[in-house]
């Protein structure tokens, strides 16, 4: 019986594998850029397993005002006219200003969004759920919507959203004018989960703001943000209590003082390494670091655990992602002159040096309109490794824009030689997809632990495998063809 291993995709061909990465992808939109012509904004992005791209933020309606806005594009950047109404779905709550700040695509294809709504003068948490086609899911809450008041949150804002393996919802942000932060856990129906910090709401002044969340494989929660004028990361146990084994009393604080809109982000590599990026609009550099699982700097990384780069003028980060190969991608904005900003994307090697195979010395600057502000706000990595950015272009009014950059390293896709079979995403949360030239030639699949125990095994009769009931960890996927050929690859279940 023949056996062969999957190999990691580096590029589609030798002609591509040595090309400089981090350049605008000409197959996306117009010369790599998508612009909307209407006054709609976007703050977050999600990429579906079929490659379609969802942007979320706000939709302007002259009669009603600012509503939740969900916009879907095809993988080439064109508007997906099959979604909602002409590619857009919007929600109105109380005929006031409503903005989405987070999105998660559920295992059944439905779309959950969360953000801030205003009722009278009170800012509240609002959630909405859509069916896969963009229609409102009336089985969720009231007519597809849930409203939650957060006690003592005088100026609530939401900056991060994560979906737990149980499909509970984790949200984080600030509660009262950037002095106290909050982490909220909801069940799949949008109700406060009282198993989390007794009432579903964790409030702390340890961090004045939270910009991002990361969920470890053991269920512990990392939250990054500002602590006075320092970048900081805290870790909670899965039940919402402080994990005092991390850093000092559950908190790591960087000693670099940063003033003016400090932001800090955290993410995890598939094997659990903790990476972070931080900076402020008053700083001329963007910094990044690596922590050990104990919450101290990894001195083998960059210079004593911390590195930095300069884009142009005052630079600050708005999002970052850890890649499967230990690299990280950072996006944000930089002041090219005193009045306008340009977007940038940067890539850092696994050892903390700048990745000079990406852009120019590891950085690409993009000016969509030179006389207006270009703010890159969020990013996602496609299955093929390309990086999709979303942000807003402002000049009198704001409208969302997007850019896509060539990239192939750390994409988390595995393939059989000659590109005949590929699996994605890797790491995977719920559904592992299989792409094959001849899927009918694959007869069976098995999910096997590294010590040889079979966890799932069945005939392969569709293009995806449901892993919702599989515990987090590293596994082998074994595919058996009709002629007895076996192919095996590793994947990570988050």
ABEGO torsion letter per residue (X at the ends): XBBBBBBBBABABAAAAABBBGBBBAABEBGGBBBBABBBBBABBBBBAAGBBBBBEBBBBAAAEBBBBBBBBBAAGBBBAABEBGGBBBBBAAGBBBBBABBBBBAAGBBBBBBBBBBEABBBBBBBBBBAAGBBBAABEBGGBBBBBBBGBABBBBABBBBBAAGBBBBBEBABGGABBBBBBBBAAGBBBAABGGAGBBBBAABABBABBBBBAAGBBBBBEBBEABBBBBBBBAAGBBBAABEBGGBBBBABBBBGGBBBBBBBBAAGBBBBBBEBAABABBBBBBBBAAGBBBAABEBGGBBBBBABEBBBBABBBBBAAGBBBBBEBBBABAABBBBBBBBBBAAGBBBAABEBGGBBBBBABAABBBBBABBBBBAAGBBBBBBBBBBGBBBBBBBBBBBABGAGBBBBBGGABBBOBOBBAABBBBBBABAAABABBBBBBAAGBBABBBBBABABBBAAABBBEBBBBBBBBAAGBBBBBBBBBX
